[in-house]
Amino acid sequence: MSSPSRRDRIGSAAGLFGWVTLAYLAGAVLAWQSFGAGLGPAFFPPAGATLAAMVLNPRSRWPVIVAAIVLAEFAVDLRYGASPVTAAGYAVANSVEPIVGASLVLTWCKGVPDLRDRTDLAKFVAAGCLAGPLAGGLIGGALTTLQHGTWWPTAVLHWWAGDGI
């Protein structure tokens, strides 16, 4: 029989997985149906949700968040006609993005930022809205270029703009 603390950790991880998956799915479907995802730069709410989840949870729980991202990204991409290879590439891009953004936020702010403080706010925006989405955009833009023959800088800029917003 498991100790109560082990059960609590498993339940807590399952809850985190569920909430992140739900938020990601809702935001990604919204992006596809309302903001033109797949057609060009699109506001992508899951980028902010996953960044927040990582900033507000210990690094030991980040694998749970990444698993939620991968599952939700696969489900949404396959639903909207992407191939499994494309879905895998987008899952990588959308996993790397919050890892980079949250890592930089936590490092630069020396922990969870106080967004009332202008310095922390500036660091949060630089890390979470610029650097993280750029990392995801480099991967997602490369995949878009390979698939559609678009000019790579344009594909990166589109991804970066949609996720950075």
C-alpha positions as CSV (number, residue, x, y, z in Angstrom):
1,M,0.0,0.0,0.0
2,S,1.2,3.5,-0.8
3,S,1.9,6.1,1.8
4,P,-0.5,9.0,1.8
5,S,2.3,11.4,0.7
6,R,3.0,9.2,-2.4
7,R,-0.7,9.1,-3.3
8,D,-1.0,12.8,-2.8
9,R,2.0,13.4,-5.2
10,I,0.5,11.1,-7.8
11,G,-2.9,12.7,-7.4
12,S,-1.4,16.2,-7.6
13,A,0.6,15.2,-10.8
14,A,-2.6,13.8,-12.3
15,G,-4.5,17.0,-11.5
16,L,-1.7,19.2,-12.9
17,F,-1.7,17.0,-16.1
18,G,-5.4,17.3,-16.4
19,W,-5.6,21.0,-15.9
20,V,-2.7,21.7,-18.3
21,T,-4.2,19.4,-20.9
22,L,-7.6,21.0,-20.6
23,A,-6.2,24.5,-20.8
24,Y,-4.0,23.6,-23.8
25,L,-6.8,21.9,-25.7
26,A,-9.2,24.8,-25.1
27,G,-6.7,27.4,-26.2
28,A,-5.5,25.4,-29.2
29,V,-9.0,24.8,-30.5
30,L,-9.8,28.4,-30.0
31,A,-6.7,29.3,-32.0
32,W,-7.7,27.0,-34.8
33,Q,-11.3,28.0,-34.9
34,S,-11.2,31.7,-34.1
35,F,-7.6,33.1,-34.6
36,G,-6.6,31.4,-37.9
37,A,-4.0,28.9,-36.7
38,G,-2.6,27.1,-39.7
39,L,-3.1,30.1,-42.0
40,G,-0.5,32.5,-40.7
41,P,0.4,34.2,-37.5
42,A,-2.2,33.4,-34.9
43,F,-2.7,34.3,-31.3
44,F,-2.0,31.0,-29.5
45,P,-3.2,31.0,-25.9
46,P,-1.7,27.7,-24.9
47,A,1.8,29.3,-25.1
48,G,1.0,31.5,-22.1
49,A,-0.8,28.8,-20.2
50,T,2.1,26.4,-20.4
51,L,4.6,29.1,-19.5
52,A,2.6,30.0,-16.5
53,A,2.3,26.4,-15.5
54,M,6.0,26.0,-15.6
55,V,6.8,29.3,-13.8
56,L,4.4,28.4,-11.0
57,N,5.4,24.8,-10.5
58,P,8.7,23.3,-9.4
59,R,11.0,22.0,-12.1
60,S,10.4,18.4,-10.9
61,R,6.9,18.7,-12.2
62,W,7.8,20.0,-15.6
63,P,7.8,16.6,-17.2
64,V,4.1,16.3,-16.3
65,I,3.5,19.6,-18.1
66,V,5.5,18.5,-21.1
67,A,3.5,15.3,-21.3
68,A,0.3,17.3,-21.2
69,I,1.6,19.6,-24.0
70,V,2.5,16.6,-26.2
71,L,-0.8,14.8,-25.7
72,A,-2.9,17.9,-26.3
73,E,-0.8,19.1,-29.3
74,F,-1.0,15.7,-31.0
75,A,-4.8,15.5,-30.4
76,V,-5.4,19.0,-31.8
77,D,-3.0,18.7,-34.8
78,L,-4.4,15.3,-35.8
79,R,-8.0,16.6,-35.5
80,Y,-7.2,19.5,-37.8
81,G,-5.5,17.3,-40.4
82,A,-1.8,17.4,-39.6
83,S,0.3,14.3,-40.1
84,P,1.8,12.5,-37.1
85,V,5.2,13.7,-38.1
86,T,4.0,17.3,-38.2
87,A,2.2,16.9,-34.9
88,A,5.4,15.5,-33.4
89,G,7.4,18.5,-34.6
90,Y,4.8,21.0,-33.3
91,A,4.8,19.1,-30.0
92,V,8.6,19.5,-29.7
93,A,8.4,23.2,-30.6
94,N,5.6,23.8,-28.1
95,S,7.4,21.9,-25.4
96,V,10.8,23.6,-25.9
97,E,9.2,27.1,-25.9
98,P,7.9,27.2,-22.3
99,I,10.9,25.3,-21.0
100,V,13.2,28.0,-22.4
101,G,10.9,30.8,-21.4
102,A,10.2,29.6,-17.9
103,S,13.9,28.7,-17.3
104,L,14.9,32.2,-18.2
105,V,12.1,33.9,-16.2
106,L,13.0,31.9,-13.1
107,T,16.8,32.5,-13.6
108,W,16.6,36.2,-14.4
109,C,14.0,37.0,-11.7
110,K,15.6,34.7,-9.2
111,G,12.4,32.8,-8.7
112,V,8.7,33.5,-9.5
113,P,8.5,37.1,-10.7
114,D,6.6,39.8,-9.0
115,L,4.9,41.3,-12.1
116,R,4.1,44.5,-10.1
117,D,7.8,45.2,-10.1
118,R,8.8,46.8,-13.5
119,T,12.1,45.1,-13.5
120,D,10.6,41.6,-13.0
121,L,7.9,42.5,-15.5
122,A,10.5,43.4,-18.1
123,K,12.4,40.2,-17.5
124,F,9.2,38.2,-17.7
125,V,8.3,39.8,-21.0
126,A,11.9,39.3,-22.4
127,A,12.1,35.7,-21.4
128,G,8.5,34.5,-21.6
129,C,7.2,36.6,-24.5
130,L,10.3,37.0,-26.6
131,A,13.0,34.4,-26.0
132,G,10.8,31.4,-25.3
133,P,8.5,32.0,-28.4
134,L,11.6,32.6,-30.5
135,A,13.0,29.2,-29.5
136,G,9.7,27.6,-30.4
137,G,9.5,29.6,-33.6
138,L,12.9,28.4,-34.7
139,I,11.7,24.8,-34.5
140,G,8.2,25.4,-35.7
141,G,9.3,27.7,-38.5
142,A,11.8,25.2,-39.7
143,L,9.1,22.5,-39.8
144,T,6.7,24.9,-41.6
145,T,9.4,25.7,-44.2
146,L,10.1,22.0,-44.8
147,Q,6.4,21.3,-45.3
148,H,5.2,24.3,-47.2
149,G,8.3,25.7,-48.8
150,T,7.8,29.1,-47.1
151,W,10.7,31.4,-46.5
152,W,12.2,30.4,-43.2
153,P,12.5,33.9,-41.6
154,T,8.9,34.5,-42.4
155,A,7.8,31.2,-40.9
156,V,9.8,31.9,-37.7
157,L,8.4,35.4,-37.4
158,H,4.8,34.1,-37.8
159,W,5.3,31.5,-35.1
160,W,7.1,33.9,-32.8
161,A,4.5,36.6,-33.2
162,G,1.5,34.3,-32.6
163,D,3.0,32.7,-29.5
164,G,4.7,35.8,-28.1
165,I,1.4,37.7,-28.0
